[in-house]
Amino acid sequence: MPAQIHWFPGHMSKALKEIEGRIKVVDVIIELFDARAPFSSINEDLEKVIKNKKRLVVLTKVDLADDVQTKKWIDKLSNDYEKVIALDLTKPSAEKIISQEVYNLGEDKREKDKKRGLKPQPIRAMIIGIPNVGKSSFINRVAKRSAAGVQNKPGYTRGEQWIKVNKDFELLDTPGVLPMAYENKNKAAKLAILGSIREDILPKTDLCIYLIDLLKNKYPDALRTRFEVEEITDYETIMNQICKRRGLLKAGSYDLERAENLLLNEYKSGKLGKMTLEWVL
């Protein structure tokens, strides 16, 4: 795997500049982190442009993450961010929780408007995050309609749009933005496994080796339960067992490429169980 992973399409550079230009017109920043890899979800380029805005950090995809680890991540991130919550965006109750948290963060702005004799204006929030972290699902849940397209692939949302959630809350959508490069190859591997970076940017074998190591150390029963793997030893032995159990053959030999695709897809879909790639000890 290369020392640095570069994946910064032109539209991301443009989006970063647009976000920086819009910061001054919003009251609250809503930043989404994937609950399965919160640390790797942090985009330092975005952190630099947010400045002193009030921020709500939302851990998404909690229905796919390790519940114990999600709670630990909330505690850890709460040391650095004003408000941190975890949300299952598949549940209708998420909308009320989000609206209340945004209202709480924007309440002082509304009070200032009242003291100045002004009619309180809706709280304007901007939603940011890396690609495929769940922004479109978040928006559609909050807006109670299909206000944003949903695709399980990075880089789907290309433009920004204002969405009126209710009379007190307006939301600005922005495209997903990645850092210009990842010096930490493990971060890049995690995001590729999650689908925030295109898998073809990195060798799938490297991704599967990383994922197998995690499963061996943290979730060994998953391999036994899902794939009936008996020998949890080295990578090749494990993959050969997956091929054998699922009948993945090519020209009379084990088809490791199909096995790699299967392993990655079953992790992303949650078929292996609720698992977190980054652990708080």
C-alpha positions as CSV (number, residue, x, y, z in Angstrom):
1,M,0.0,0.0,0.0
2,P,1.5,3.4,-0.9
3,A,2.7,5.7,1.9
4,Q,0.1,8.4,1.0
5,I,-3.3,7.8,-0.5
6,H,-4.5,10.6,-2.9
7,W,-8.1,10.9,-3.9
8,F,-9.3,14.5,-4.3
9,P,-11.5,15.0,-7.4
10,G,-11.9,18.6,-8.7
11,H,-15.5,18.9,-7.4
12,M,-14.2,18.3,-3.8
13,S,-11.8,21.3,-4.1
14,K,-14.6,23.4,-5.2
15,A,-16.9,22.2,-2.5
16,L,-14.3,23.0,0.2
17,K,-14.1,26.6,-1.0
18,E,-17.9,26.9,-1.1
19,I,-18.2,25.5,2.5
20,E,-15.6,28.1,3.6
21,G,-17.5,30.9,1.9
22,R,-20.8,29.9,3.5
23,I,-19.6,29.4,7.1
24,K,-20.4,33.1,7.9
25,V,-24.1,32.8,7.1
26,V,-24.8,29.7,9.3
27,D,-25.4,29.5,13.0
28,V,-24.6,25.8,13.7
29,I,-22.5,23.2,12.0
30,I,-23.8,19.6,11.9
31,E,-20.8,17.3,11.3
32,L,-21.4,13.6,10.6
33,F,-19.0,10.8,11.6
34,D,-19.4,7.2,10.7
35,A,-19.8,5.4,14.1
36,R,-17.7,2.5,12.8
37,A,-14.7,4.8,12.3
38,P,-15.2,8.2,14.0
39,F,-11.6,9.2,14.1
40,S,-11.0,8.4,10.4
41,S,-14.2,10.4,9.6
42,I,-12.6,13.6,10.8
43,N,-11.6,15.8,7.9
44,E,-8.8,18.1,9.1
45,D,-9.4,20.4,6.0
46,L,-13.0,20.9,7.1
47,E,-12.0,21.4,10.7
48,K,-9.8,24.3,9.7
49,V,-12.6,26.2,8.0
50,I,-15.3,25.7,10.7
51,K,-13.6,28.1,13.1
52,N,-15.7,29.0,16.1
53,K,-19.1,27.9,15.0
54,K,-21.3,25.9,17.4
55,R,-21.2,22.3,16.4
56,L,-23.4,19.2,16.7
57,V,-21.5,16.0,16.0
58,V,-23.7,13.1,15.0
59,L,-22.4,9.5,14.9
60,T,-24.3,7.8,12.0
61,K,-24.8,4.2,10.9
62,V,-25.1,3.2,14.5
63,D,-27.3,0.3,13.4
64,L,-24.1,-1.2,11.9
65,A,-21.6,-0.3,14.7
66,D,-20.7,-2.0,18.0
67,D,-23.0,-0.5,20.6
68,V,-20.4,-0.6,23.4
69,Q,-17.9,1.2,21.3
70,T,-20.4,3.8,20.1
71,K,-21.0,4.8,23.7
72,K,-17.3,5.0,24.4
73,W,-16.8,7.2,21.3
74,I,-19.6,9.6,22.5
75,D,-17.7,10.0,25.8
76,K,-14.4,10.5,24.1
77,L,-15.5,13.0,21.5
78,S,-17.5,14.9,24.0
79,N,-14.2,16.1,25.4
80,D,-13.5,18.0,22.1
81,Y,-16.9,18.9,20.7
82,E,-19.8,20.9,22.1
83,K,-22.5,18.2,21.6
84,V,-22.1,14.6,20.4
85,I,-25.0,12.2,19.8
86,A,-25.5,8.9,18.1
87,L,-28.5,8.4,15.8
88,D,-30.1,5.6,14.0
89,L,-31.4,7.5,11.0
90,T,-33.7,4.6,10.1
91,K,-35.9,5.5,13.1
92,P,-38.5,8.3,12.8
93,S,-37.6,9.6,16.3
94,A,-34.3,10.9,14.9
95,E,-36.0,13.9,13.4
96,K,-37.2,15.3,16.8
97,I,-33.8,14.7,18.4
98,I,-31.9,16.5,15.7
99,S,-34.3,19.5,15.6
100,Q,-34.2,19.9,19.4
101,E,-30.4,19.7,19.5
102,V,-30.1,22.3,16.7
103,Y,-32.6,24.5,18.5
104,N,-30.7,24.3,21.7
105,L,-27.4,25.3,20.0
106,G,-29.1,28.2,18.3
107,E,-31.2,29.5,21.2
108,D,-28.7,32.2,22.2
109,K,-28.8,33.6,18.7
110,R,-32.6,33.8,18.8
111,E,-32.5,35.5,22.2
112,K,-30.1,38.1,20.8
113,D,-32.6,38.8,18.0
114,K,-35.4,39.3,20.6
115,K,-33.3,41.7,22.7
116,R,-32.6,43.7,19.6
117,G,-36.3,43.9,18.8
118,L,-36.0,41.6,15.8
119,K,-38.2,38.8,14.9
120,P,-36.3,35.6,15.6
121,Q,-35.1,34.1,12.4
122,P,-34.8,30.4,11.7
123,I,-31.6,28.8,12.9
124,R,-29.4,28.1,9.9
125,A,-27.4,24.9,10.1
126,M,-24.8,23.5,7.6
127,I,-24.3,19.7,7.4
128,I,-20.8,18.5,6.5
129,G,-18.9,15.3,6.4
130,I,-16.9,12.9,4.3
131,P,-18.6,11.0,1.4
132,N,-21.0,8.2,2.1
133,V,-21.3,9.1,5.8
134,G,-25.1,9.3,5.7
135,K,-25.8,13.0,4.9
136,S,-28.6,12.3,2.4
137,S,-30.3,9.9,4.8
138,F,-29.9,12.5,7.6
139,I,-31.5,15.2,5.4
140,N,-34.4,13.1,4.3
141,R,-35.1,12.0,7.8
142,V,-35.0,15.6,9.2
143,A,-37.0,17.1,6.3
144,K,-39.5,14.2,6.3
145,R,-39.2,13.9,2.5
146,S,-36.8,12.9,-0.2
147,A,-35.0,16.2,-0.2
148,A,-31.7,14.6,-1.1
149,G,-30.7,11.7,-3.3
150,V,-29.3,8.6,-1.5
151,Q,-26.6,6.5,-3.1
152,N,-24.3,4.1,-1.3
153,K,-21.2,5.4,-3.0
154,P,-18.8,8.3,-2.4
155,G,-19.2,11.6,-4.1
156,Y,-22.9,11.4,-4.9
157,T,-24.0,14.8,-3.7
158,R,-22.3,17.4,-5.9
159,G,-24.1,20.7,-5.2
160,E,-25.3,22.6,-2.2
161,Q,-29.0,23.3,-1.4
162,W,-31.0,24.9,1.4
163,I,-33.7,22.8,2.9
164,K,-36.5,24.2,5.1
165,V,-37.0,21.7,7.9
166,N,-39.5,23.8,9.8
167,K,-40.2,27.4,10.7
168,D,-37.3,27.4,13.2
169,F,-34.7,25.4,11.3
170,E,-33.1,25.6,7.9
171,L,-30.4,23.2,6.7
172,L,-27.7,23.7,4.1
173,D,-26.6,20.5,2.4
174,T,-23.0,20.3,1.1
175,P,-21.1,17.6,-0.9
176,G,-18.9,15.1,0.9
177,V,-15.3,16.2,1.1
178,L,-12.2,14.2,1.8
179,P,-8.8,15.5,2.8
180,M,-6.4,16.0,-0.2
181,A,-4.3,13.0,1.0
182,Y,-4.1,10.4,3.7
183,E,-0.7,10.1,5.2
184,N,-2.0,7.4,7.5
185,K,-2.7,4.4,5.2
186,N,-4.8,2.7,8.0
187,K,-7.2,5.6,7.8
188,A,-7.5,5.3,4.1
189,A,-8.1,1.5,4.4
190,K,-10.9,2.0,6.9
191,L,-12.6,4.5,4.7
192,A,-12.3,2.3,1.7
193,I,-13.8,-0.6,3.7
194,L,-16.7,1.7,4.7
195,G,-17.2,3.0,1.1
196,S,-16.1,6.6,1.7
197,I,-13.2,6.2,-0.6
198,R,-13.7,4.1,-3.8
199,E,-12.4,0.6,-3.2
200,D,-10.5,0.6,-6.5
201,I,-8.2,3.3,-5.1
202,L,-6.6,0.6,-2.9
203,P,-5.9,-3.1,-3.6
204,K,-8.8,-5.2,-2.3
205,T,-6.4,-7.7,-0.9
206,D,-4.9,-5.1,1.4
207,L,-8.4,-4.1,2.5
208,C,-9.3,-7.6,3.2
209,I,-6.1,-8.3,5.1
210,Y,-6.8,-5.3,7.3
211,L,-10.4,-6.4,7.9
212,I,-9.5,-10.0,8.6
213,D,-6.9,-8.8,11.2
214,L,-9.7,-6.8,12.9
215,L,-12.1,-9.7,12.9
216,K,-9.5,-12.1,14.3
217,N,-8.6,-9.7,17.1
218,K,-12.0,-8.2,17.9
219,Y,-14.8,-10.3,16.4
220,P,-13.5,-13.9,15.8
221,D,-16.9,-15.4,16.2
222,A,-18.1,-13.5,13.2
223,L,-15.9,-15.6,10.9
224,R,-17.1,-18.8,12.4
225,T,-20.8,-17.8,12.4
226,R,-21.1,-16.3,9.0
227,F,-18.6,-18.3,7.0
228,E,-18.2,-21.5,9.1
229,V,-14.4,-20.8,9.3
230,E,-12.8,-23.3,11.5
231,E,-9.2,-22.3,11.3
232,I,-8.8,-18.6,12.2
233,T,-5.1,-18.4,11.4
234,D,-3.5,-16.6,8.4
235,Y,-5.2,-14.6,5.8
236,E,-4.9,-17.2,2.9
237,T,-6.2,-20.0,5.1
238,I,-9.2,-18.0,6.1
239,M,-10.0,-16.9,2.6
240,N,-9.6,-20.4,1.2
241,Q,-12.1,-21.6,3.8
242,I,-14.6,-18.9,2.8
243,C,-14.2,-20.0,-0.9
244,K,-14.8,-23.6,0.1
245,R,-17.9,-22.8,2.2
246,R,-19.5,-20.6,-0.4
247,G,-18.4,-22.6,-3.4
248,L,-16.3,-19.8,-4.9
249,L,-14.4,-21.5,-7.6
250,K,-12.7,-20.4,-10.8
251,A,-11.1,-22.9,-13.3
252,G,-11.0,-25.5,-10.5
253,S,-9.2,-23.3,-8.0
254,Y,-10.5,-21.0,-5.2
255,D,-11.7,-17.7,-6.5
256,L,-10.1,-15.3,-4.0
257,E,-11.2,-12.2,-5.9
258,R,-14.9,-13.2,-5.4
259,A,-14.2,-14.0,-1.8
260,E,-12.7,-10.6,-1.2
261,N,-15.7,-8.9,-2.8
262,L,-18.0,-11.0,-0.6
263,L,-16.2,-10.3,2.6
264,L,-16.1,-6.5,2.0
265,N,-19.8,-6.4,0.9
266,E,-21.0,-8.5,3.9
267,Y,-19.1,-6.2,6.3
268,K,-20.6,-3.0,4.8
269,S,-24.1,-4.4,4.8
270,G,-23.9,-5.5,8.4
271,K,-24.3,-9.2,7.6
272,L,-21.2,-10.0,9.7
273,G,-22.8,-8.2,12.7
274,K,-22.5,-4.9,14.4
275,M,-18.8,-4.0,14.2
276,T,-16.6,-1.0,14.7
277,L,-13.3,-0.6,13.0
278,E,-11.8,1.9,15.5
279,W,-11.9,1.0,19.2
280,V,-11.7,3.1,22.3
281,L,-10.0,1.0,24.9
